[in-house]
């Protein structure tokens, strides 16, 4: 029912309309038109007044665009965000503790000139190239050396590590590095200031900071004197005392192309049916060569071949194949025995392609243990137990294989072992930086601040 005042207005309008119609019926069209104009104006006024007097000073969400369920979901998310803000994982800046890295601009003979050989940036030793490129585009990079916590020295000693036939040769490494140190120490004061303690090098070949491919020679030579105060990013890592570990170091994974991994996984998804039970393709000497008193792979690969070469469940091939990543992606277990050194590219290839790595290298240190749950994503067999592999793998397949695969197929696990350009949060270069952030006690800049 209309209010009293509104009813009076309505009655007067009706009487006026009737009286006018009775006098001028030919103008009824215009009267009706004006009547609707007046009614529309009145309605607009009433609605506007209601909104002005009832609107609160908060954000208005129209019910015509957000359903009640979506609105409540949005409110739930907002309240959850507020209540859990203290439980969020640390930001990249928090993990890296505001660390800054200065990259020396060295003459091309120390790095970029080597890139004329395409293998330099793609073979298993190419982490030295990948880390350099990723750091160049990273937020941790500073162009002001006085603002740096660490100094990265980009010398590519492994680019020409091996010829196409695989024969190792890094005899040029020590003089090339010595020349680079001489160059930076004569140009800027930072090396001499700390005697290299806050300087970083990459040694991505067999015996890391010893810069030799044969272990007995590497051990005899040891770490070059001029690098003994520095930090070495190296693929070589063991838990026992070893001359090539007598330097501050971070164990890094060998380089595997992220593009090749993506391409393989597009053709062979992780959760597909895997047809090969146990796989290995690579150098397996029937009669291992005795070089400098050492047998290749400590005869481990020879024993695998002799024991399982005719076993149908073991797919063993003694020669590399261009497309062998597809074989890894089709395998349940992938053997990763030592070669000359304890580490192997198969370790990374197995993990990123979802094949459970079977690590056979006594005392090996694995990369990024704080980020990768190695005990939950791999198997370890002692070198002396290599002839028992069949029983070991059968037991795992019958008990906890599904759980291991679930852990292994976590995308964060795969990411942590791949070097990307540009760097991605959580990838291999990021993990290197996290490891370096734990060594900020070496930062001359921070030690000066704390002493003031």
N, C-alpha and C positions, 0 to 999 in steps of 0.2 A: 504494500500500500504506500502511496506517495505521501510525503510529509504534508502538513496542512498548507504551508506557504506554497509548496510546489503544486498542490492540487488547485489552489486559487489561480495560479499562473496558467495552469492547463485549461481550467474552465474559461478564463478570459480569452485565451487564444482560440478555443473552439467557438465561443460566441462571436468573436471578431471575425473568424473565418466564415462562419455561417452567414453572418450579416453581410459581409462583403460579397460572398458568393451569390447571395440573393439579389444584391444590387447589380453585380458585374459578373455574371456567369462566364463571360468570354475570357476573363482574366484568371480563371481558376488554376491554370497551369503555373502561372507565375507565383500565386499564393502558395501552392504546394512546394515549389522550389525554395521560396524564402523560408517556409516552415522547416524543411529539412536542414537548411543552412543553420537556422537558429538551434535546432535540436542537436546537430553535430557539434556546434560551438559549446553548448551547455555540457554535453557529455565529455568533451575534451577537457573543459575546465575542471569538472568534478574528478576525473581520473588523475589529472596533473596534480590537483591539490592533495589527493590521497597519497600519491607517490612521494611528494615533497615532504609531507608530514610524517610518513612512516618509514622512509628509507634511513637505515643506520649507516654510520660512517665506516662501513666495512665493505670488502669486495662483494659485489652482487653477482651471483651465478644464476643465469636464466634457466628455469626448469624446462624450457622448450628446447634447449640445446644439450643439457646434461641430464641424463636419466637419474632417478633417485639412486639406483645401484651404483652408477658410475660416480655420482657425487660422493656417496659414502665411501667408495673405494679410494677416491682422491683424498678425502679427509683422513682416512686410515693411513694412507701412504705418508701424508704430511706429518701426522702425529708420530708415526713410526720413525720417520726421518729425524724428528726432533729428539725422541727418546733414545735413539741408538747412535746419536752423533758421536758420542764418546767411545763407541765400540767399533767405529769404522777403521779399516786397515790404514796404515800410514800412507801418506801421499808419496809420490816419487821423490819430492824434495825432502820429505822427512826421512825416508830410507837412506838417501844419499847425504843427508846432514849438511846440505848447502855446499857441498864440495865443488870446487872449480879446478879445471884442468887446462893447462896451457900446452898447445901443440907447436913444437918447433917447426919453422918453415925451412927445411933443409934443401940444399941443392938437389936437383933431380937425380943425380947419380946414386943417391942413397935410397930412392924409392920409385918415383913415377917412371923413370927410364926403363925399369924392369917390366912395366906393364905392357910393353910392346909384344911380349909373349903372353897370349891369352890364358895359358895354363896358370900363370902367376896368380890370378885372382879367382881361380876355380878349383885348384887341386886341394888335397887334404891339409896342406900347410898354409892355406891362404888366409887364416885368421889374422895374420899380421896386417894384411891389406884390408880385410873387412873391419877390423877394430879401428884402424886409422880413418877409414871413410866414415864410419858411423860416428866417431867422436868429432869429426870436422863439422857435422850437422847437428850435434847434440847441444842441449841446453846447458850442460855442465861446462862446455868450452868457454874459456875467457880469452879475449884478445889482449888483455893486460897481464903480463907475466907477474907483476907485483901483487896481483889479486889471486894468484894461483896457489892451490894446495899441492898439486902435483904437476910434473912436466913430462909430457909424452914425447919420446924420441922415435920418430917413424923411419926406422931402417928396415928394409925388406931383405933379410938374409936368407930366407927360405924360398924366395921366388924362383931361384934357379937351383933349388935343392936337388932335384933329380931330372935326368933327361927322360925322354919318352920311354926308353927301355927300362927305367926304374933304377938305374945305377946312381947311388947317392953321392953327392959332391957338395960340401959346403966349406971347402977350404978357404973361401974368400971371407967367411963370416967375421973372424976375429979382427983382421986388419980393417975391414969395412967399418965395424963398430968402433974400433979405436980411433979411426979417422973422424967419425961422426962426433965422438966425445971431445976430441981435440977442437973440432969446429965450434961446437956450442959453448965450450968453456972459454974460448977466445973471443967469442962474440958477445956473450951475456954473462952476468955474474952469478947466475943461480946454481950452476953445477958446483963451482968452487965454494959457494956459500954453505952447501950441505954435503959436499963430497959425493954428490949423486944420490943421497938417501931418499930424496923425494922425486926421483926420476924413474920413469917406467919404460921398459923395453919388452918386446915380444920375441919369444923363442919357440916357434911352433913346430920344431922338428924332433927327431927321436929322443935325444938326451938333453933337451932344453938348454939351460944356461951354460952347459959345458961346450956347446957348439961343435960337437963331433958326432958322426953317425955310428961309430963302433964303441961299444960300452967300455972296453978296457982302455982304449986311448982317451975317451971322454973322461973317465975316472982319473987317469994319470994326469991329464992336463988340468982338470978341475975348472971351476968358474974363473974367467979372466979377472985378473987382479983389479982392473979399473971398473968392473961391474959389481964387485962384492958388496957394496953398500946400497945398491939399487934394488928396485922391485922388478922381478921378471915374471911376465905372463907366459906360462909354458904348459905344453901338453904333457910333459913328463912329470909324473908324481908317484912317489912310493912312500910307504909308511915307515920303512926301516932307514937306518943311517946310510946315506949315499952322498958322495962328493958333489954330485950335480944338484943336490937339494940344499947345499950349504950357502943359501942366499934367500933373502925374503922373496917369496914367490906366491903366485896364485895359479892353481891348476885350471886350465881352460880346455874346452873340447876341441877336437880337430874340426876343420871346416867342411861342412856339407852344404851344398847350394840349396837355399830355401825354395828356389824356383823348381829345381829338380824334384824336391820332396812334394811340393804342391801338385806338380804334373803327375807324379806317380800315384798320389792319393786320389786324384780325380778319376784315374782309371781303375784303381784298386782301393776302394774304401776300407777304413780300418776294421769295420765290423762284418766284413764279408767272410764267407767260409774259407778257411786256409787249408790248402791241400798238402803242404809239405810239413812234416813233423819236425825235423831238425835239419837246419841248412848251414852250409858254409861254402863259399866260393873264394878262392885266393891261393896264395902260394903254399903248397904242401909238398915239401921235399920228401921223396921216397928214401933218399939217402942224404940227410942234411949235411950241408957243407961245414967243415970245420975251418972257420976263419978266425985267425988270431986266438985260437984256443977255445972258440965258442961255437956251439952248434946252433943253427938257426932255430928259433922258437924253443930252445932247450929240448928239442925233439918232441915237443907236445903235439905239434901238427902232424908229425910223422906217425905218432902213436894213434892219433885220431883216424888217420887214413888206413893204417894197418888194421885197426880194430873194427871200424865201421864202414870201410870202403865198399863192402859188399852187402851191407845192411840196407834193406829196402826202405826203412823208415828214416835213414840218413841220406840227405841229398847233398853229396860232397863233390865239388868240382875244383880242379886244380888250376884253372886259368880264369882270369877276369873276363867279364862280358860287359859290353857297353850298357845294356839294359838290365843289369842284374838287380837293380833296386826293385823291379817288379817281382823278382823271386823272393826277396826279403818280405815284401808286402803280402806274399802268398804263403808265408811260413809261420809256424807257431813258435818255435824256438830257433834262435840264431846264435851260433857259436862265435865267441869273440876271444880266441886264444891270443896270447902274446906273439909278437914277431921278434924283431931284434930288440925292441923296447916293449914294455908291458902294455902300453895303450894301443888302440887300434881304431880306425875310422868306423869299423863295424859296430862299435859300441854306440855311436851316435846314430848311424843309419838304422840299426835295429830299433832303437827307442822311438825315433821320429816316424818310423813306418809301422809301428805297432807290433813288432816281433819281440818276444821276451829275450833279452840278451843273456847269454850264458857266459859269464866272465871267467876266463881261465888265465889268471896272471897273479901269482902270489904277491901279496903286499901292495897291490896297486892303490893309489889314491885317485878317487874319482872327482870329476869337476863339480863345483857348486853344491856341496853336501847340505848346505843350509836351505837350499831351494828345491833340491831333488831328493825324494825319499828312495834312495837306491835299494835299500833292503826290501822295499815293497814293490819294486818294478823290475827287478832283475834276479838272476840266480848267480851264485858264485860257486865254482868247483875248484878244488885244490889241484895244482898241476899233477900231483902224484895220484889223484883219483880219476884221471882222464879216461882210463879204461872202464870206469863204472858209469860213464855218462848215460848209457842206455837206461839203466835202472833208476838213476836219479831223475831223469826227465819223465819216465813212465810214472814214477811216484807223484811228481808234481802235477802231471796231467790228470791224474786220478783224484787229486785232493784239492789243491787251492789254485789251479790255473785260472779259473774264472775271476777270482779276486785280484790276482796279479794283473791280468789283462785290463780289468776295470781301472786300476790305478795307473797302469801304463798308458791308457788311452785318454787320460786327462789332457786337454789341449795345452794347459800350462806347462806340463812336463815337456811336451814337444817344443814349445816356444823357447824354453830356457836353454836349449842346446843349439839353437839356430841363430846365426849372425845376420841381422837385417840391416838394410840401408834404405831409408833412415832407421835408426834404432827404434825399437818398440819396447814399451814398458814390459819388463819380465823376460825379455829375450837374452841371448848370450852376452851381448855387450853390456846390457843393463846389469846382468849378474856380475860381470867384471867390476863395474862401478860400485855395486853394493859391497863386494869384497874389498875394494880399495878404500871405501868409506870406513872400514874397520881398522884401517892403518893410518888414520889421520893424526896419530901421535907423531908421524914422520913429517907432518906439514910444518915448515919453517914459519909460515905466516901465523898459524894458530899457536905455535909454541911461543912466539913473540908476544901475542895478545895475552896469553895466560900468564906470562911472566911480568906483565906490566901492572 
